[in-house]
Amino acid sequence: MDELDKVKRVVTRRAAVDEVLLVLDATIGQNGLAQARVFAEVVEITGAVLTKLDGTAKGGIVFRVQQELGVPVKLVGLGEGPDDLAPFEPAAFVDALLG
C-alpha cells in the first residue's frame, strides 16, 4: 500500500482530485471486499465500479460495497466492450434481483 500512497501524493501534487473510483470484479466476493477495505485506508474512495456483474448470479456485492465502504456504486460492467460500462441504476438492479 506504500506504492498506492506514493501514487496518490504524486497525483494530488499535479491536479485536484475530484473523484476516486475503486474498480472491483463482482465475481470475487469477500476477497474483493478485503482488498477494498485496505485500499480505502490509503485513498479516499468516492465511488465504486463493479465489473463482470453480468457474469454472476450474485448481486450481493453491490450491497456490501455500499454498506462496508460507505460509497455508492456508480458504474457497472455488463460485458467486455467499452460500451458495456453503464451507470448503476439501483431500482433496475433491485427489480432484476426480485425478478
LUMNUSE-125170 format. One record per residue (C-alpha): residue in one letter; residue number from 1; chain; x, z, y. Coordinates in steps of 0.1 Angstrom, whole numbers, plus 5000, padded with zeros to 4 digits. Layout:
BEGIN
+------+------+-------+------+------+------+
| resn | resi | chain |    X |    Z |    Y |
+------+------+-------+------+------+------+
|    A |  NUM |     A |    X |    Z |    Y |
...
+------+------+-------+------+------+------+
END
This chain:
BEGIN
+------+------+-------+------+------+------+
| resn | resi | chain |    X |    Z |    Y |
+------+------+-------+------+------+------+
|    M |    1 |     A | 5000 | 5000 | 5000 |
|    D |    2 |     A | 5030 | 5003 | 5023 |
|    E |    3 |     A | 5031 | 4965 | 5024 |
|    L |    4 |     A | 4995 | 4963 | 5034 |
|    D |    5 |     A | 5001 | 4988 | 5062 |
|    K |    6 |     A | 5030 | 4967 | 5074 |
|    V |    7 |     A | 5008 | 4936 | 5074 |
|    K |    8 |     A | 4982 | 4955 | 5094 |
|    R |    9 |     A | 5007 | 4966 | 5120 |
|    V |   10 |     A | 5021 | 4931 | 5124 |
|    V |   11 |     A | 4987 | 4915 | 5128 |
|    T |   12 |     A | 4974 | 4941 | 5153 |
|    R |   13 |     A | 5005 | 4936 | 5175 |
|    R |   14 |     A | 4998 | 4899 | 5178 |
|    A |   15 |     A | 4960 | 4898 | 5181 |
|    A |   16 |     A | 4929 | 4920 | 5184 |
|    V |   17 |     A | 4913 | 4926 | 5150 |
|    D |   18 |     A | 4875 | 4923 | 5152 |
|    E |   19 |     A | 4867 | 4923 | 5116 |
|    V |   20 |     A | 4884 | 4931 | 5083 |
|    L |   21 |     A | 4866 | 4918 | 5052 |
|    L |   22 |     A | 4875 | 4930 | 5018 |
|    V |   23 |     A | 4871 | 4903 | 4991 |
|    L |   24 |     A | 4861 | 4917 | 4957 |
|    D |   25 |     A | 4855 | 4900 | 4924 |
|    A |   26 |     A | 4820 | 4911 | 4914 |
|    T |   27 |     A | 4827 | 4910 | 4877 |
|    I |   28 |     A | 4855 | 4936 | 4876 |
|    G |   29 |     A | 4833 | 4966 | 4883 |
|    Q |   30 |     A | 4849 | 5001 | 4885 |
|    N |   31 |     A | 4885 | 4986 | 4888 |
|    G |   32 |     A | 4874 | 4967 | 4919 |
|    L |   33 |     A | 4859 | 4998 | 4935 |
|    A |   34 |     A | 4891 | 5018 | 4928 |
|    Q |   35 |     A | 4912 | 4991 | 4945 |
|    A |   36 |     A | 4887 | 4990 | 4974 |
|    R |   37 |     A | 4890 | 5028 | 4979 |
|    V |   38 |     A | 4928 | 5026 | 4981 |
|    F |   39 |     A | 4926 | 4996 | 5004 |
|    A |   40 |     A | 4901 | 5015 | 5027 |
|    E |   41 |     A | 4926 | 5043 | 5031 |
|    V |   42 |     A | 4950 | 5019 | 5048 |
|    V |   43 |     A | 4928 | 4994 | 5066 |
|    E |   44 |     A | 4895 | 5000 | 5083 |
|    I |   45 |     A | 4872 | 4977 | 5064 |
|    T |   46 |     A | 4842 | 4963 | 5083 |
|    G |   47 |     A | 4825 | 4944 | 5055 |
|    A |   48 |     A | 4828 | 4931 | 5020 |
|    V |   49 |     A | 4827 | 4896 | 5004 |
|    L |   50 |     A | 4817 | 4896 | 4968 |
|    T |   51 |     A | 4828 | 4866 | 4947 |
|    K |   52 |     A | 4815 | 4855 | 4913 |
|    L |   53 |     A | 4781 | 4871 | 4920 |
|    D |   54 |     A | 4765 | 4841 | 4902 |
|    G |   55 |     A | 4785 | 4848 | 4871 |
|    T |   56 |     A | 4773 | 4883 | 4864 |
|    A |   57 |     A | 4740 | 4898 | 4855 |
|    K |   58 |     A | 4752 | 4930 | 4870 |
|    G |   59 |     A | 4744 | 4933 | 4907 |
|    G |   60 |     A | 4751 | 4970 | 4909 |
|    I |   61 |     A | 4784 | 4964 | 4926 |
|    V |   62 |     A | 4765 | 4954 | 4958 |
|    F |   63 |     A | 4750 | 4989 | 4960 |
|    R |   64 |     A | 4782 | 5007 | 4950 |
|    V |   65 |     A | 4803 | 4989 | 4977 |
|    Q |   66 |     A | 4778 | 4998 | 5004 |
|    Q |   67 |     A | 4774 | 5034 | 4991 |
|    E |   68 |     A | 4811 | 5042 | 4985 |
|    L |   69 |     A | 4828 | 5023 | 5013 |
|    G |   70 |     A | 4800 | 5026 | 5038 |
|    V |   71 |     A | 4803 | 4989 | 5048 |
|    P |   72 |     A | 4778 | 4960 | 5044 |
|    V |   73 |     A | 4782 | 4931 | 5020 |
|    K |   74 |     A | 4784 | 4902 | 5044 |
|    L |   75 |     A | 4791 | 4872 | 5022 |
|    V |   76 |     A | 4787 | 4863 | 4986 |
|    G |   77 |     A | 4804 | 4837 | 4965 |
|    L |   78 |     A | 4778 | 4818 | 4944 |
|    G |   79 |     A | 4800 | 4791 | 4929 |
|    E |   80 |     A | 4835 | 4776 | 4930 |
|    G |   81 |     A | 4834 | 4754 | 4961 |
|    P |   82 |     A | 4839 | 4763 | 4998 |
|    D |   83 |     A | 4802 | 4755 | 5004 |
|    D |   84 |     A | 4792 | 4781 | 4978 |
|    L |   85 |     A | 4801 | 4810 | 5001 |
|    A |   86 |     A | 4768 | 4823 | 5017 |
|    P |   87 |     A | 4756 | 4851 | 5039 |
|    F |   88 |     A | 4743 | 4880 | 5019 |
|    E |   89 |     A | 4706 | 4884 | 5021 |
|    P |   90 |     A | 4695 | 4918 | 5009 |
|    A |   91 |     A | 4658 | 4910 | 5005 |
|    A |   92 |     A | 4665 | 4879 | 4984 |
|    F |   93 |     A | 4690 | 4899 | 4963 |
|    V |   94 |     A | 4665 | 4926 | 4955 |
|    D |   95 |     A | 4638 | 4900 | 4947 |
|    A |   96 |     A | 4662 | 4883 | 4923 |
|    L |   97 |     A | 4671 | 4916 | 4906 |
|    L |   98 |     A | 4635 | 4926 | 4901 |
|    G |   99 |     A | 4626 | 4891 | 4890 |
+------+------+-------+------+------+------+
END
